[in-house]
Amino acid sequence: MEISLRMQYLHDSLISDDEEVAWMQALESVVEHARYLVPYKDDEDAYYAPNIAVWELAWVLALEEVHISKAIPIPNFLKAQIHWYERGHWPCELISLESDECPEDYVVY
């Protein structure tokens, strides 16, 4: 399953309708801080790579926080992405759709 589909599945399984506003606030908070780390541009569309990287980082960190706050173990595929983000890289694609649980499974920038 592709990265974005896997993250959407996690979101849908963990976030209730009542929690959606808090979810969006968490995403926006990460974006507000991370946007200054890359050449983020407000006037670019969703396919501009630095913007995508920032929003995907927001999703990863927000999902990590949901797992922590609900005392649910963090999935290995999130840990693998966090590994790259902590090192200043964007894990943007999987090398193979058959695996996604270790850092070496990702194409990174």
Beta strands, then each sheet from edge to edge (+ up, - down):
strand 1: 91-94
strand 2: 106-108
sheet 1: 1+ 2-
end
